[in-house]
């Protein structure tokens, strides 16, 4: 038996991308993964709903 190099389920998520952009309301940075674009997101700082299709992209990881 060998020790796995990755945690279980790694293969399901290996092609995900992480994006960071700023809340258009307060400017707080928010991270979202590429499989979450169709979900509703709320800013952790101001509580306003974030529409990532309108958010300017600052960086990717």
C-alpha positions as CSV (number, residue, x, y, z in Angstrom):
1,X,0.0,0.0,0.0
2,X,1.3,3.5,-0.9
3,X,0.5,6.8,0.7
4,X,-1.5,9.1,-1.6
5,X,0.3,12.3,-2.8
6,X,-3.0,14.3,-2.7
7,X,-6.1,14.4,-0.5
8,X,-9.1,12.4,-1.5
9,X,-11.2,14.1,-4.2
10,X,-8.2,16.1,-5.5
11,X,-8.8,14.9,-9.1
12,X,-12.3,16.5,-9.1
13,X,-10.8,19.9,-8.3
14,X,-7.4,19.9,-10.0
15,X,-8.5,22.2,-12.9
16,X,-10.2,24.9,-10.8
17,X,-8.9,28.4,-11.0
18,X,-9.0,31.0,-8.2
19,X,-9.9,34.6,-8.9
20,X,-9.6,37.6,-6.7
21,X,-11.5,40.8,-7.3
22,X,-12.7,43.8,-5.4
23,X,-16.3,44.4,-4.2
24,X,-17.7,47.3,-6.4
25,X,-19.4,48.7,-3.3
26,X,-16.6,48.9,-0.7
27,X,-13.4,47.7,-2.4
28,X,-12.9,44.7,-0.2
29,X,-11.1,41.8,-1.9
30,X,-13.1,38.6,-2.5
31,X,-11.9,35.3,-3.8
32,X,-14.0,33.0,-6.0
33,X,-13.3,29.7,-7.6
34,X,-14.1,29.0,-11.2
35,X,-16.8,26.5,-10.3
36,X,-18.7,29.2,-8.2
37,X,-19.4,31.8,-10.9
38,X,-23.1,30.8,-11.1
39,X,-23.6,31.1,-7.3
40,X,-24.7,34.1,-5.3
41,X,-21.8,35.8,-3.4
42,X,-21.9,38.4,-0.6
43,X,-19.1,40.7,0.4
44,X,-17.6,39.7,3.8
45,X,-17.0,43.3,4.7
46,X,-20.2,45.3,3.7
47,X,-22.7,42.5,3.1
48,X,-23.7,43.6,-0.3
49,X,-24.3,41.1,-3.1
50,X,-21.4,40.9,-5.5
51,X,-22.1,40.4,-9.2
52,X,-18.8,38.9,-10.5
53,X,-19.7,39.5,-14.1
54,X,-19.5,43.3,-13.2
55,X,-16.4,43.1,-11.0
56,X,-13.1,44.1,-12.4
57,X,-10.6,41.3,-12.2
58,X,-7.4,42.1,-10.2
59,X,-5.6,38.8,-10.2
60,X,-5.8,35.0,-10.8
61,X,-4.1,32.2,-9.0
